[in-house]
Amino acid sequence: MRATSAREVPMKLKWLALFALVTARHLSAQNSSPPSPPSAPVVRVAFWNIQWFPGRHPNASTVAEQRQIAAVQRDMRAIDADVIGIEEARDFSKASLAIASRPGFKVDVCSNFPPREDQNVAQQVAIASRFTPISAWVEMWKHNGALLPPRGFAFAVYEIAPRHLLLVYALHLKSNRGEPSEDRAIREESIRQLRAHIAAMNAAYGKLGTTTWIIGGDFNTSPDDPRFAQETTTRRLLADGFSWCWRNVPFSQRITLPADKFFPSACFDHIFFRNVTLVSARVIPTSKRSSDHRAIFGAFQLPP
């Protein structure tokens, strides 16, 4: 084998150095290519009717109140959401008590609706979250002739990403404990007023960036329940471009109000959403000691 001359060694080193330089530049060019865009954030929301909290009845005993407080706070720990809409808390302090087991949560807004004529306490709606709202308030439904829907809605706006606003409504529509045609007309009037509010908020907040909409709560009706085939309450939202969280979900998997001696099982608790992609929706098996309603949950991916 021929020995390497002293002159050839520097030449080999020169070519090795050149190869290393080219390789380094190639790797550098690869590493400097634009990174893949981050995946859009996911927002998790929940809604829960907690049945005259605390106590499950308008005139509950102290023992009944303490029993429900313990049950609701225990179930709240299992609701891994960023925003929680609450129905049937008695006031702001009670709504705060309901979420006390959720670290980092606070009540952003709670209604102060007056009691009905035959009651001495009222059912309020609230929105709690781990976000900081840029605005939040409540509104009562207004008279329209002889129609005066009970209660109203809570509303909160969050900037969850730069120039991306999340607008959340929590509501509790008229029950089915009256004359069916009147109950239906009252719920339809509530949604007519809600749609007018949505249009106004779209004009106001749409100037600030992209808007995502979440409407949830206890509707006391359902778009596919034969008992409400003539009712337009939820269909109006669908016509406005909202989607329904329970679409294509079998009824057996979305019962939010189990049967009792007065009414059959029902899916009365819903989430309607717009300008966001549904990742998953489910009923959370909360305890009967907490409420006659089960909590509902939805995970949504924001548009990029």
RAFEN-V588972 format. One record per helix or strand of 2 or more residues. SS is the DSSP state (helix for helix, strand for strand). FROM is the first residue (numbers start at 1). LEN is the number of residues. If there is no record, write none. Layout:
# RAFEN-V588972
ss->[SS | SS]
from->[FROM | FROM]
len->[LEN | LEN]
This chain:
# RAFEN-V588972
ss->[helix | strand | helix | strand | helix | strand | strand | strand | strand | strand | helix | strand | helix | helix | strand | helix | strand | strand | strand]
from->[6 | 42 | 62 | 83 | 92 | 106 | 124 | 133 | 152 | 164 | 180 | 210 | 226 | 233 | 243 | 251 | 269 | 276 | 295]
len->[26 | 12 | 15 | 7 | 7 | 5 | 6 | 8 | 10 | 9 | 29 | 9 | 3 | 7 | 2 | 3 | 6 | 9 | 8]
